Amino acid sequence: MLFKHILSSYTKPHPLAVRLKTLLLNESKYCHRYKSFAAAMSEALDKLELDNAAKKAAKAVEDEAVKDTNRIKRNLKRKKWVDWKTQDDEEAANGTKRAPFDPADRIKRKKSAILLSYCGANYYGMQRNPGMQTIEEELFKAMLKHKWITEDSYDQAQIACFQRAARTDKGVSAARQICSVKLPEELDLEAFNADLPEQIRLFGVERVTKGFNAKDQCNARTYTYTLPTVAFAPCEAESEQETFRIGTELLEKVKETLKLYEGTKNFHNFTSKKNFLDPSAKRFIMSFTSSEPFQSPHGVEFVTLKVKGQSFMLHQIRKMVGLAIAIVRGNTTAITLERALTEERLDLPMAPGLGLVLDTVHYERYNERYGKDGIHNPLTWEAQETQVQDFVERQIFSQIYKTEAEQRNMLDWIGTLHYHSYDTRKDEPPPAPVGGKSSKADDDNDE
């Protein structure tokens, strides 16, 4: 007020008056700015209070839901005593009768490892798949029929602690597949096999430790791939399957090419939906060799490739074989294999599934720790080896020889090798990085 009085007393502009007027204007702006800041702070605090209240309400609802779930679980676990006399009287009045007691419901079951052999030519893989004919579906039907498992275990395999060592793909066979499952102590293998298709046989059962898992405790797997030697004939030469015989020099080239895969390498190009940066794309190949050539009963010359590794990804072995064949034939060079193990995404061929066989599942660490404890036997299956070899020759290899002679799958596939560019793929973008982690489902997803 004093400043306003001084200003009004001057009729002409005075420097002091101008200065005082400027101060008054600045003071007014400051007060307005302070009020705006205070209003904003008040609004922010009100909003924070509302957010906290909403979070508290949501937390209360979530806690109540958890309590309800736990209450239901306790009620389910609580043993319910049934008055059978009253229930039988009520059912008799309705014209029904209680089902007789099934002794299988009280059979004591212990963790076991089973040795399984099968020819996968007419099956859609090992793992159960609704509506598909699979090895596990046939196995579970027989186990349920012989009371080895309960109906609940048939519907949900995890109840019986079932686990396969390797998940073979469509058309892939197994000489020595191992599965872990809880089974009764008294088992009749002969009667059990009588109810299995002739392409599937269970050769042995061994008691194992309570925590044994056929997949997790397997420290290596060996696969074989049997194919006619004409697959390695030079691409510029015309060769007949029945008359072709591989030479020493060409066979040596096959062995040298297979050896390039050995060691710890990144195989993201040899499977699907794997990024180079995904740690699970790295696999350790212990050995990759070729047998000497031999003739089938149909007069066709074959060789058997054998690869041993800690684990394999989906289609990995078939792509490794496919690229090796292309290199030996001259469709591409070993430089393509070197590039395939780098960050580049290449177009690589995949060999047919017919000749692929899961040969052996290795449990060296388990055998060393428990195989000589006087309670458990080592999982080497030496007593069953003669039976297994007979089945493999009669059901698996004979099927490979017959199919190749009649349908010429390998020759037809060789005719497609020139369609591959063996260069950078441009048809699809690379899969997104997974941030250094890989899902358990993708890991150890074997052929």
URLINTA-V858490 format. One line per field, one symbol per residue. psi: psi as a letter, one per 40 degrees, with the letter a starting at -180 (. if undefined). burial: 1 if it has 9 or more other ideal C-beta (glycine too) atoms within 8 Angstrom, else 0. A space follows every 50 residues. Layout:
BEGIN
psi = ???
burial = ???
END
This chain:
BEGIN
psi = ddddddddehdihidddddddddddddddddddddddddddddddddddd dddddddddddddddddddddddddddhhhhhgddddddddddeeiihii hhddeehhiihihihhiihedeifidihhheihidddddddddddefdii dddddhdddefhhidigiihehihdgihihihiidhhgddddddeiieeh ihdihhhiidehhdddeheiihiihhiieedeihdeihihddehhhiddd dddddddddeeiahihfdeeaifhidehdeehihhdihiiiiiiiieeeh hiihhhhhidiiiheddddddddddddddedaieddddddeaeihihiih iiedehhhdihhfddddddeefeediiigefddedddddddddddcdddd ddddddefddddddeedeeidfahheeiiiiiiefeiiidddifgi.
burial = 00100110010000001101101100000000000000000000000000 00000000000000000000000000000000000011001100000000 00000000001111111111101011001000011111111111010111 00110010011111111110111111111111110010100110110011 11111111000101101101111111111111101000001001010001 10111011011000101111100111010111101001111010010101 11111111101111111111111111111011000111111000010110 10111111101110011001100001001010010011001110110111 11111001111111011001010010000000010001000110011
END
